Amino acid sequence: MPASVFPAPAAARLLGRPLHGFGTPGRLASESAARTPRRTAATALALALGLALVSFTAVLATSVKRSVQQTYAETVSADFVVESARNEMLGGLPATVHHHVAGLPEVAVASRLRYGHWKDGETVSALTAVDPATLPRVTALKLTAGSLDALNTGGVILAGHVAAERGLTVGDRLPMTFSRTGTQDLPVVGLLRDRDAQALQTDYVISLDTYAKHYAEDVDASVFVKLAGGVSLAAGQRALAAALADMPTAEVRDQAAAVAGRTATIDQVLGLVTALLLLTIVIALLGITNTLALSVSERTREIGLLRAVGMTSTQLRTMVRGEAALLAALATVVGVGLGVALGAGTVRQLGVAAEAAVVLPVAQLALVVAVTLAAGLVAGLLPARRAARLDVLTAITHP
């Protein structure tokens, strides 16, 4: 939003009303910000931009994480998941892990998952390989057409939104290019609900037998484990840990830990982006300090007259700090509001394919607001001190 069209005077007077509780210094702070609209808008918008990006990132990351948590909890009914300790999606678990786990008396069923890439025209897509016989016992997959058992014929199951985008249905054929076997026309044997496809982390599902025909890799990505009846979670975890003691790359995770592993990348990106954006916010806050310092310099004579008619140095400092807080508040309202709106809009668009819901990180946004307002007050300390130390007579005679 250009500074020239931002309604700074009206916004400054509206947000400055709480400052009226400080008496005349508060009202003067509000009016001072309102009478220099271009400077106020330019200073506030510089800070607002950083806050908008922080808020946007927070809303998007929180919403995606919540969506992953909900879809995983709804779809995966396994008690434990054995995965690579380094979160290697395409592998990391030797095939012997499944055999060790499946043979335990505490385990009722162990179902393997493998991931792979294939050439999809000019792009590369991912797929999931599953065991149609055991997967229904550790998940609650819902197909809108076809059946999971049909994967044994060498076909592929598509996520609902992918089938709609490609205009495919059960019985059609999908050309898939593999590095080992070249282009193969796999029949579409089922359509999977989008939320379930999201839980499996891909939009294309094939059987482990089909995977073995087109891939040379012999490593698993995950093993879903369902405990036998009467076995407690604690006992089951001890048995699994003992069985995998000689396999340091394998880690036994409950549902919470499994979800955390899937959202770890989101947390890392969020942390990195937030750290970078905080630097821009610090620079913008320095801009508030510079703006107020310039304002104090330009209003030297005015400040001298205010002191001459009875304003104390404390009241003067309150006025300048109030103006700094008002600039920070103006930037916060615009920045956080814009960031939340953009984040919610982006999540809604993502929800068309992944059924993601908008989740507002209230605590995180409240912290951003509180820190920004506090930083605004700090940004006004030096200009306020300079204004209070002006000699009254010298200030009055200033040209």
Sequence and secondary structure as in RCSB ss.txt:
>XXXX:A:sequence
MPASVFPAPAAARLLGRPLHGFGTPGRLASESAARTPRRTAATALALALGLALVSFTAVLATSVKRSVQQTYAET
VSADFVVESARNEMLGGLPATVHHHVAGLPEVAVASRLRYGHWKDGETVSALTAVDPATLPRVTALKLTAGSLDA
LNTGGVILAGHVAAERGLTVGDRLPMTFSRTGTQDLPVVGLLRDRDAQALQTDYVISLDTYAKHYAEDVDASVFV
KLAGGVSLAAGQRALAAALADMPTAEVRDQAAAVAGRTATIDQVLGLVTALLLLTIVIALLGITNTLALSVSERT
REIGLLRAVGMTSTQLRTMVRGEAALLAALATVVGVGLGVALGAGTVRQLGVAAEAAVVLPVAQLALVVAVTLAA
GLVAGLLPARRAARLDVLTAITHP
>XXXX:A:secstr
  TTTS HHHHHHHHTGGGGGG HHHHHHHHHHHT HHHHHHHHHHHHHHHHHHHHHHHHHHHHHHHHHHHHHHH
B  SEEEEETT  TT  EEHHHHHHHHT TTEEEEEEEEEEEEEETTEEEEEEEE TTTGGGTB   EEEE GGG
GGGT EEEEHHHHHHHT  TT EEEEEETTTEEEEEEEEEEE HHHHHHHT SEEEEHHHHHHH    EESEEEE
EE TT  HHHHHHHHHHHTTT TTEEEE HHHHHHHHHHHHHHHHHHHHHHHHHHHHHHHHHHHHHHHHHHHHTH
HHHHHHHHTT  HHHHHHHHHHHHHHHHHHHHHHHHHHHHHHHHHHHHHHHHHH       HHHHHHHHHHHHHH
HHHHTHHHHHHHHTS HHHHHT  
